[in-house]
Amino acid sequence: MNKTQPEPGDWMSYQQKFMDGKVVFGSWYDHVTGWWERKDPKVHYMFFEDMVEDTGREIDKLCSFLGSTWTGEEKERIRHLVKFDNMKKDKMVNYLTVKAMDFKISPFMRKGKVGDWKNQFTVTQNEQFEEDYKKKMRKTTLQFRTQV
């Protein structure tokens, strides 16, 4: 859907290119672990699954990180704005203003459902990815959840 990027090919070949780090921005593993290992005190990490599980808790963590105290009304406004369906409607968040995106192919933000990856991967693809993921992420403390 991003017309500035090379054609990704079919899902099976893309998965292999992704695992090999042979995609436009290089290895996803190196990217995420590189940022995580920096332990930059100015960076606050938030995970989608945590937001789905308990948005209020994650907003409180953000407030603490920022050294800020927000009123209940302000937190409720944020809770409303960060709901997936509301973000999907937001032209800036969903890249609707970017001309390089072809939304006839796909929306930028798809479903916002935790665990929907299971509907994309075959059993074999999942096994291949899990093996690759475990190997490449074994040395980091960064942990991703795939369900709530």
N, C-alpha and C positions, 0 to 999 in steps of 0.2 A: 504493500500500500504506500510505502515511502518511495516516490518516484526517483529520488536522488540516490537510492541504494541499488546494488546489483540484484537481479532476479534471484530469489532465494532457492528456487528449484522445488522439488517435491519434499514432503515432510521428512521422509527417511534420509535422504541425502543431506538435508539441512541439519538434521539432528547430528549426523556424523561430523559435519563441518563445525557445528557449534561445540561439540565435545573436543574436537581437535584445535579449537581456537582460530579456525580459518574463516572467520566472519569479519565484517567491516571493522569493527572496533577491537578485534583481537579476542583473547581469552576472557570469557566472563568470570571464570574462576580467579584469574589473576586480578581482574578489576575489583571484584567484591572483597577478596581477601586483602588486597593492597590497601584499600581504604580502611578496612576493619583493623588491620594490624598497625596502622598509624596511631591509633588510640588518641586521636585529636580531640582535646577537650572542648573544641568549638563545634564539634559535629555530634548531633543527636540522631540516633538510628530509631526508626519506627518500622514495624513490620505489619503488613496487611492483615495477617491472621490475628495478631494481637489487637489491632483496631476493630476487627470484626467481633472478636471475643468480648472485649470490654473497652469501648471507645472512651468512656469516662475516665477509666484508669490511665489510659494512654495520654489523654489530654492533661491529666494531673501530673504525669511524668514530664510532659513537655513544659508545663508551667514551672515545675521544680527546676528543670534544666535551665530555663530562661531566667530563673530567679524572680518570677513574676507571680502575682496573685490576681487571678481573674475572678470576677463575680460569677455567680451561678448563671446569670443571664448571658454573660459573654461565653461561658463554657457551653451553654446550650446552643448558642448561635454557631459556634465552631462545630459542635456535634452534628448539627443540621448540615452545615456546609461540606463536611467531610464524608457524608454518606455517599456510597458509591453512585447511586442513581442521580444524586445532585451533582456530583463531580462529572459524571458522564454528560450531563446537560450543559456544563460550563464550557463555553467555546474556547477559553484559554487553556483550561486543564486538558481538554480532550483534543487539542491541536486543530480545532475546526477552522482556525484562521490561517493555518499553514497551507499554502498552495501546493506544496510538494507532496501532500498526502492525498491519496485517492480513496475516498470513503465509499466508492462503489465496490471496492474490493473487500474492505473490512472496516469496522469502526476501530479507532485507536484503543479505546477501552471496550473490552468485550462484554463479559458477564458479571464480573465481580463476585464470583462464587468460589469459596475456598474448596480446594480439591477438584476443581473442574479439569485439571490436567489429566485426570484419569480418563476423561472422555476423548483425549487427543492421542494418548500413547497406547500402542498395543502392549500386550504383556511382554513381548520380546523387547520392544523399545524401552519399556520401563526398566526391565532387568539390565539392559545395556547402560542406560543412563545412571541407574543406581550404583552399578559397579564403578563407572567412571567418576561419579560424584564422590563416592566414599574414598577412592584413591586420591583424588585431587584435593579433597577438603579435609583429609585426615590430620593435618598439622595445624589447623586453625581452631580457635574457640568459637568462631562464628557458626551459629546453628540456625537453620531454617526449618520452619514447621510446614507441614503440608496439609494439616487439618486443624480444626479447632476443638 
